[in-house]
């Protein structure tokens, strides 16, 4: 399995359709509990809620979450740093950052980035860096390596996006 950027919606829903927390969690590759935590830290996040309390995210909510994710995970900002961006630059700046993640704006670079020509698949990387020891490979080490590869791929995508400007 190759490490990639966060997924686009895999469902057959319209791009304007509302998404559940599970769908957004899968699209952004962020656990649902983290999305709920972000709602407590960023008052700008206000998904619609059903009478039963189920969250429904509008497309602009997903863009906002994607922007927060990029600022925290790719740019390395803290929660307070992202809150400062909201105060100084506004919600639209964060949403723009979320939309930038979806597209580099350069079809040739997007095709190259999405071609599947990642340097390693997860399995190849794990075998190379952490060959199975007696009794198998340590799951915590595998998770750590996969996280490192995910971060490197995000940096690679950002570099490709910056080069296209």
Order of alpha helices (4+ residues) and beta strands (2+ residues): beta-alpha-alpha-beta-beta-alpha-alpha-alpha-alpha-alpha-alpha
